[in-house]
């Protein structure tokens, strides 16, 4: 495919790097240093220019598959998507927007936008799901059903030595174990693989079925703790969006930032719904003066991963069981996990993954990445008039060796697929390591 990326910042750079493996990429930015970096490191066409200037597009191909606008300005992203329509034939446009207003407006429908990414909202909603599953490390919801993908750390010694088959029996074989992260490595488990202490296991199944039993993997002395009081380190846009979510859940929220201007912005937006503290002092001072020792959850939301890690460690030493670190740089993901922190994608990483998933998905086949880009999930919905309807589910030996494959029918997960024929409304799902994406993508697109 031919793809134009507007914006050569962190998101644009990593999108260009990933997509250039299989696609023809052009990236444009007025930042000469960013363009020079891309020219030196990536095999793409990098153009120094202003994407708000129509002349920049006249030198490009007149037919492209995707236009992706990921600059730091909502206005620039919107305007560039309008300008390119008058010059180039674009099949699909994807833009990143920070202002949540646009998600509730009809403006985007008038701009012929294929998909819009709201990374602050996505990250804040992840926190909301973690409130519903307070012992989980992460939760992914799926639009098509009540099925979720949840990860949880094995901290209960009673489960050490269980094999995967025994774990699934605990859920009456209605919940599947579709991945294990151990010692910074991810793999797809077999039924006989044994669970070890500190494993991060991935559970796939009906939301209510997982909710009934998943907390048993956690230490029993903290299972019954309820989250009432939350501290947020960071009064920027993401911290504010997360605070809005927590307030709606009736939590008591305190936001802390050393930047007085950011604190004032948070006060103006959130009014009296939260307490905003401007502080340059250390943790001990805050515990003593502000009563933070009563907190049940701490979320470090800044764009500095090292700072987020430090604050979470300090919070845990102060007795806060639930500490969540926003991850902005993928290089810090493994370190955060190894420190037993709950890790949530930050704004830029969320943008990157959301756009990749949008490009690699359509109305029938969806692709999602999990476990820090080490695992991949493909799903295919069997729609009306699909060539698959009435055919037997066929899984080759090659696919069985690299993936776990299930069929979702009427909200239930079928794992024994021999002799099963596809029906309209079925959803075929496959879990594997990210290295197998190309093989799975080709396989799952058969008989659409």
C-alpha positions as CSV (number, residue, x, y, z in Angstrom):
1,X,0.0,0.0,0.0
2,X,1.0,3.6,-0.5
3,X,0.8,5.6,2.8
4,X,1.5,9.3,3.6
5,X,2.2,10.2,7.2
6,X,1.9,13.8,8.3
7,X,4.1,14.4,11.3
8,X,7.6,12.9,12.0
9,X,7.5,13.0,15.8
10,X,7.7,9.9,17.9
11,X,4.4,8.4,16.6
12,X,5.1,9.2,13.0
13,X,8.6,7.9,13.2
14,X,7.6,4.5,14.7
15,X,4.6,4.2,12.3
16,X,7.0,4.8,9.4
17,X,9.5,2.3,10.7
18,X,6.9,-0.5,11.2
19,X,4.9,0.1,8.1
20,X,7.9,0.5,5.8
21,X,8.6,-3.2,6.0
22,X,5.6,-4.0,3.8
23,X,4.4,-0.7,2.4
24,X,5.5,2.4,0.4
25,X,5.8,5.2,2.9
26,X,6.1,9.0,2.5
27,X,6.5,11.1,5.7
28,X,6.3,14.9,5.8
29,X,7.2,17.4,8.5
30,X,8.4,20.9,8.8
31,X,10.9,19.9,11.5
32,X,14.2,19.5,9.5
33,X,15.9,17.6,12.3
34,X,13.1,15.0,12.5
35,X,13.2,14.5,8.7
36,X,17.0,14.2,8.8
37,X,16.8,11.5,11.5
38,X,14.3,9.5,9.3
39,X,16.4,9.9,6.2
40,X,19.4,8.5,8.1
41,X,17.5,5.6,9.7
42,X,14.6,4.5,7.6
43,X,14.0,3.4,4.0
44,X,11.1,5.8,3.3
45,X,10.6,9.0,1.3
46,X,11.0,11.8,3.9
47,X,10.0,15.3,2.9
48,X,10.8,18.5,4.7
49,X,7.7,20.8,4.3
50,X,4.6,22.2,5.8
51,X,1.6,19.9,5.4
52,X,-0.7,22.9,5.6
53,X,0.8,24.1,2.3
54,X,-1.1,22.6,-0.6
55,X,2.0,22.8,-2.8
56,X,3.7,20.0,-0.7
57,X,1.1,17.5,-2.1
58,X,1.4,18.3,-5.8
59,X,4.8,16.5,-6.0
60,X,3.3,13.2,-4.7
61,X,1.5,10.3,-6.2
62,X,-2.1,11.2,-7.1
63,X,-3.6,7.9,-5.7
64,X,-2.7,6.6,-2.2
65,X,-4.3,4.1,0.2
66,X,-3.9,5.9,3.5
67,X,-3.3,9.4,4.8
68,X,-2.3,9.5,8.5
69,X,-2.1,12.8,10.3
70,X,-0.3,12.5,13.7
71,X,1.2,16.0,14.3
72,X,0.8,17.4,17.8
73,X,-1.8,19.9,16.6
74,X,-5.5,18.9,16.2
75,X,-6.0,21.9,13.9
76,X,-3.1,20.9,11.6
77,X,-4.3,17.3,11.4
78,X,-7.8,18.4,10.4
79,X,-6.7,21.0,7.9
80,X,-4.2,18.8,6.2
81,X,-6.8,16.1,5.8
82,X,-9.0,18.7,4.0
83,X,-6.2,20.0,1.8
84,X,-5.1,16.6,0.6
85,X,-8.6,15.7,-0.6
86,X,-8.5,18.4,-3.2
87,X,-5.2,17.2,-4.6
88,X,-4.8,13.5,-4.1
89,X,-7.2,10.6,-4.3
90,X,-7.1,9.1,-0.8
91,X,-8.9,5.8,0.0
92,X,-8.8,6.2,3.8
93,X,-7.8,9.0,6.2
94,X,-6.8,8.5,9.8
95,X,-6.1,11.4,12.2
96,X,-5.1,11.7,15.8
97,X,-7.0,14.2,17.9
98,X,-6.4,15.2,21.5
99,X,-9.6,17.3,22.0
100,X,-12.4,14.9,23.2
101,X,-15.0,17.4,21.9
102,X,-14.5,16.0,18.4
103,X,-15.5,12.5,19.5
104,X,-19.0,13.9,20.3
105,X,-19.3,16.2,17.3
106,X,-20.6,15.6,13.8
107,X,-17.7,17.6,12.3
108,X,-15.6,14.5,11.5
109,X,-18.3,12.8,9.5
110,X,-18.2,15.8,7.2
111,X,-14.5,15.4,6.6
112,X,-14.7,11.9,5.2
113,X,-12.4,10.5,8.0
114,X,-12.1,6.7,8.0
115,X,-10.9,6.5,11.6
116,X,-10.1,8.9,14.4
117,X,-7.7,8.2,17.3
118,X,-8.4,9.8,20.7
119,X,-5.4,8.6,22.7
120,X,-6.1,10.5,25.9
121,X,-9.6,9.0,26.0
122,X,-8.3,5.5,25.3
123,X,-5.8,5.6,28.1
124,X,-8.4,7.1,30.6
125,X,-10.9,4.4,29.7
126,X,-8.2,1.7,30.3
127,X,-8.0,3.0,33.9
128,X,-11.8,2.8,34.1
129,X,-11.7,-0.9,33.1
130,X,-9.0,-1.5,35.8
131,X,-11.4,-0.1,38.4
132,X,-13.9,-2.8,37.4
133,X,-11.1,-5.4,37.6
134,X,-8.9,-3.9,40.3
135,X,-6.5,-6.9,40.5
136,X,-5.8,-7.1,36.8
137,X,-2.7,-5.7,35.0
138,X,-4.7,-4.8,31.9
139,X,-8.1,-5.3,30.3
140,X,-9.1,-5.2,26.6
141,X,-12.7,-5.2,25.6
142,X,-14.1,-6.3,22.3
143,X,-16.9,-4.5,20.4
144,X,-18.6,-7.6,19.1
145,X,-19.4,-9.5,22.4
146,X,-19.0,-9.6,26.1
147,X,-15.6,-11.3,25.7
148,X,-12.5,-9.7,27.3
149,X,-8.8,-10.2,27.4
150,X,-7.4,-9.8,30.9
151,X,-3.9,-10.1,32.3
152,X,-3.1,-10.8,35.9
153,X,0.1,-11.5,37.9
154,X,0.3,-14.8,39.7
155,X,1.0,-13.8,43.3
156,X,-0.9,-16.7,45.0
157,X,1.5,-19.5,45.7
158,X,-1.4,-22.0,45.7
159,X,-1.3,-21.8,41.8
160,X,2.4,-22.3,41.4
161,X,2.9,-25.7,39.8
162,X,-0.6,-25.8,38.2
163,X,-0.6,-26.6,34.5
164,X,-2.6,-24.6,32.0
165,X,-5.3,-27.3,31.7
166,X,-5.9,-27.1,35.5
167,X,-6.1,-23.4,35.4
168,X,-8.8,-23.5,32.7
169,X,-10.7,-26.2,34.7
170,X,-10.9,-23.6,37.5
171,X,-13.1,-21.6,35.1
172,X,-15.0,-24.7,34.0
173,X,-13.2,-24.6,30.6
174,X,-15.1,-21.4,29.8
175,X,-12.0,-19.1,30.0
176,X,-8.8,-19.7,28.0
177,X,-5.2,-19.0,28.9
178,X,-3.9,-17.4,25.7
179,X,-0.5,-16.1,26.7
180,X,2.2,-16.0,29.4
181,X,4.8,-13.4,30.0
182,X,7.7,-14.7,32.1
183,X,11.2,-13.1,32.6
184,X,10.5,-10.5,29.8
185,X,9.6,-13.2,27.3
186,X,6.1,-14.0,25.9
187,X,4.9,-17.3,24.7
188,X,1.7,-19.1,23.7
189,X,1.2,-21.9,26.3
190,X,0.4,-25.6,25.8
191,X,-2.1,-27.4,28.2
192,X,0.8,-29.1,30.0
193,X,2.9,-26.0,30.7
194,X,3.3,-25.2,34.4
195,X,2.4,-21.8,36.0
196,X,5.3,-20.2,37.9
197,X,5.3,-17.5,40.6
198,X,5.2,-14.0,39.1
199,X,3.9,-15.1,35.7
200,X,1.7,-12.7,33.9
201,X,-1.1,-14.8,32.5
202,X,-3.6,-13.7,29.8
203,X,-7.2,-14.9,30.2
204,X,-9.7,-14.8,27.4
205,X,-13.4,-15.3,28.0
206,X,-16.7,-14.0,29.0
207,X,-16.4,-10.9,31.2
208,X,-18.6,-12.3,34.1
209,X,-16.9,-15.7,34.0
210,X,-13.4,-14.1,34.4
211,X,-14.6,-11.7,37.1
212,X,-15.9,-14.6,39.3
213,X,-12.5,-16.2,39.7
214,X,-9.6,-14.1,38.4
215,X,-8.7,-12.5,41.7
216,X,-7.7,-15.8,43.2
217,X,-4.4,-15.5,41.4
218,X,-3.6,-12.5,43.7
219,X,-2.5,-12.5,47.3
220,X,-5.5,-13.1,49.4
221,X,-4.6,-10.4,51.9
222,X,-5.2,-7.6,49.4
223,X,-8.1,-9.1,47.3
224,X,-10.8,-7.6,49.4
225,X,-9.4,-4.1,49.4
226,X,-11.6,-1.6,47.6
227,X,-10.3,1.5,45.8
228,X,-11.7,4.7,47.3
229,X,-8.8,7.2,47.3
230,X,-6.5,7.8,44.3
231,X,-3.4,10.0,43.8
232,X,-2.5,11.1,40.3
233,X,1.1,12.4,39.7
234,X,0.8,14.7,36.6
235,X,-1.6,17.6,36.0
236,X,-1.3,17.6,32.2
237,X,-4.1,16.6,29.8
238,X,-3.8,12.9,30.4
239,X,-3.9,13.3,34.2
240,X,-7.0,15.5,33.8
241,X,-8.8,13.0,31.6
242,X,-8.0,10.2,34.0
243,X,-9.3,12.3,36.9
244,X,-12.6,12.8,35.1
245,X,-13.0,9.0,34.8
246,X,-12.2,8.4,38.5
247,X,-14.6,11.2,39.7
248,X,-17.4,9.6,37.7
249,X,-16.7,6.4,39.6
250,X,-17.1,8.3,42.9
251,X,-13.5,8.1,43.9
252,X,-11.7,10.7,46.0
253,X,-8.9,12.1,43.7
254,X,-5.8,14.2,44.4
255,X,-3.6,15.5,41.6
256,X,0.0,16.5,42.3
257,X,2.3,18.4,40.0
258,X,5.3,20.7,40.5
259,X,4.2,22.9,37.6
260,X,2.0,25.7,38.9
261,X,0.6,26.5,35.5
262,X,-0.5,22.9,34.9
263,X,-2.1,22.8,38.4
264,X,-4.1,25.9,37.6
265,X,-5.3,24.4,34.3
266,X,-6.4,21.3,36.2
267,X,-8.3,23.4,38.7
268,X,-10.0,25.4,36.0
269,X,-11.2,22.3,34.2
270,X,-12.0,20.0,37.1
271,X,-13.3,22.7,39.5
272,X,-14.1,21.4,42.9
273,X,-14.3,17.7,41.9
274,X,-10.7,17.0,42.8
275,X,-8.0,18.4,45.1
276,X,-5.0,19.8,43.1
277,X,-1.6,20.1,44.9
278,X,1.3,22.1,43.7
279,X,4.3,20.5,45.4
280,X,8.1,20.2,44.9
281,X,8.6,18.3,48.1
282,X,9.3,14.6,48.5
283,X,7.0,11.8,49.3
284,X,7.5,12.0,53.1
285,X,6.3,15.6,53.2
286,X,3.2,14.7,51.1
287,X,2.4,11.8,53.4
288,X,2.7,13.9,56.5
289,X,1.0,17.1,55.3
290,X,-1.6,15.9,52.8
291,X,-2.7,12.5,54.2
292,X,-1.6,10.5,51.1
293,X,-1.0,7.5,53.3
294,X,-4.7,6.8,53.0
295,X,-4.5,6.3,49.2
296,X,-5.6,2.9,47.7
297,X,-4.2,3.6,44.2
298,X,-1.5,5.7,42.6
299,X,-1.3,6.6,38.9
300,X,1.9,8.3,37.5
301,X,0.7,10.0,34.3
302,X,3.7,12.2,33.2
303,X,5.5,11.8,29.9
304,X,8.7,10.9,31.8
305,X,8.8,7.1,32.3
306,X,11.6,7.2,34.7
307,X,9.7,9.7,36.9
308,X,6.6,7.5,36.7
309,X,8.6,4.4,37.8
310,X,10.1,6.3,40.8
311,X,6.7,7.6,42.0
312,X,5.1,4.2,41.7
313,X,8.0,2.6,43.7
314,X,7.7,5.3,46.3
315,X,4.0,4.8,46.5
316,X,4.4,1.1,47.0
317,X,6.9,1.6,49.8
318,X,4.3,3.8,51.4
319,X,1.8,0.9,51.4
320,X,-0.2,1.6,48.3
321,X,-1.0,-1.7,46.7
322,X,-2.2,-0.6,43.3
323,X,0.4,1.5,41.4
324,X,-0.1,2.3,37.8
325,X,2.7,3.7,35.5
326,X,1.9,5.3,32.2
327,X,4.3,4.0,29.6
328,X,5.4,6.5,27.0
329,X,8.5,4.8,25.6
330,X,8.3,1.1,24.6
331,X,11.9,0.6,25.9
332,X,10.7,1.0,29.5
333,X,7.8,-1.5,29.1
334,X,9.8,-4.6,30.3
335,X,11.4,-2.7,33.1
336,X,8.0,-1.5,34.4
337,X,6.6,-5.1,34.3
338,X,9.7,-6.5,36.0
339,X,9.1,-4.1,38.9
340,X,5.5,-5.4,39.3
341,X,3.9,-2.2,38.1
342,X,0.6,-2.1,36.3
343,X,1.5,-0.6,32.9
344,X,-0.9,1.4,30.8
345,X,-0.1,2.7,27.3
346,X,0.5,6.5,27.2
347,X,-0.8,8.9,24.6
348,X,1.8,8.4,22.0
349,X,2.0,4.6,22.3
350,X,-1.8,4.4,22.3
351,X,-1.8,6.4,19.1
352,X,0.8,4.1,17.5
353,X,-1.0,0.9,18.3
354,X,-4.5,2.2,17.5
355,X,-3.4,3.4,14.1
356,X,-1.6,0.1,13.3
357,X,-4.7,-1.8,14.3
358,X,-6.9,0.4,12.2
359,X,-4.7,0.0,9.1
360,X,-4.5,-3.8,9.6
361,X,-8.3,-4.2,10.3
362,X,-11.5,-3.9,8.3
363,X,-15.2,-4.7,8.8
364,X,-14.5,-8.4,8.9
365,X,-11.0,-9.0,10.2
366,X,-9.6,-7.2,13.2
367,X,-6.1,-7.3,14.6
368,X,-5.0,-6.3,18.1
369,X,-1.6,-6.4,19.8
370,X,-1.0,-7.2,23.4
371,X,1.7,-7.8,26.0
372,X,3.8,-4.9,24.9
373,X,3.7,-5.8,21.2
374,X,4.8,-9.4,21.8
375,X,1.4,-11.0,21.3
376,X,-1.1,-10.6,18.5
377,X,-4.8,-11.4,18.2
378,X,-6.7,-11.9,14.9
379,X,-10.4,-12.1,14.7
380,X,-12.7,-12.8,11.8
381,X,-16.5,-12.3,11.9
382,X,-18.5,-14.6,9.7
383,X,-20.9,-12.2,8.0
384,X,-23.9,-12.7,5.8
385,X,-23.0,-14.1,2.4
386,X,-19.5,-15.0,3.6
387,X,-17.8,-17.8,1.7
388,X,-17.1,-19.5,5.0
389,X,-20.7,-20.1,5.9
390,X,-21.5,-23.8,5.9
391,X,-17.8,-24.8,5.6
392,X,-16.0,-26.8,8.2
393,X,-13.5,-24.9,10.4
394,X,-10.1,-25.9,9.0
395,X,-6.9,-25.4,10.9
396,X,-3.7,-26.6,9.3
397,X,-0.9,-28.2,11.2
398,X,1.2,-25.1,10.5
399,X,-1.4,-22.8,12.2
400,X,-1.9,-25.2,15.1
401,X,1.9,-25.1,15.8
402,X,2.0,-21.3,16.1
403,X,-1.4,-20.2,17.4
404,X,-4.4,-20.9,19.7
405,X,-7.6,-20.9,17.7
406,X,-11.1,-20.7,19.0
407,X,-14.6,-20.0,17.7
408,X,-17.0,-17.6,19.5
409,X,-20.6,-18.6,19.0
410,X,-23.6,-17.0,20.8
411,X,-21.2,-15.5,23.4
412,X,-19.6,-18.9,24.2
413,X,-16.0,-19.9,23.3
414,X,-15.6,-23.3,21.4
415,X,-12.2,-24.8,21.6
416,X,-12.9,-28.2,20.1
417,X,-13.4,-27.3,16.4
418,X,-13.3,-30.7,14.7
419,X,-16.4,-31.1,12.5
420,X,-17.7,-27.6,13.4
421,X,-19.2,-25.7,10.5
422,X,-19.2,-21.9,10.3
423,X,-22.5,-20.1,10.9
424,X,-23.4,-16.5,10.3
425,X,-22.4,-14.4,13.3
426,X,-19.5,-16.7,14.4
427,X,-16.2,-15.1,15.2
428,X,-13.0,-17.0,14.6
429,X,-10.1,-15.8,16.9
430,X,-6.4,-16.7,16.8
431,X,-3.7,-15.8,19.4
432,X,0.0,-16.0,18.6
433,X,3.4,-14.3,18.9
434,X,3.8,-11.1,16.9
435,X,6.5,-12.8,14.7
436,X,3.7,-14.9,13.2
437,X,1.5,-12.0,12.1
438,X,2.1,-12.4,8.4
439,X,1.3,-16.1,8.3
440,X,-1.9,-15.6,10.4
441,X,-3.0,-12.6,8.4
442,X,-2.9,-14.5,5.2
443,X,-4.7,-17.5,6.7
444,X,-7.5,-15.7,8.4
445,X,-8.3,-13.7,5.2
446,X,-9.2,-16.9,3.4
447,X,-12.9,-17.3,2.4
448,X,-14.0,-13.8,3.4
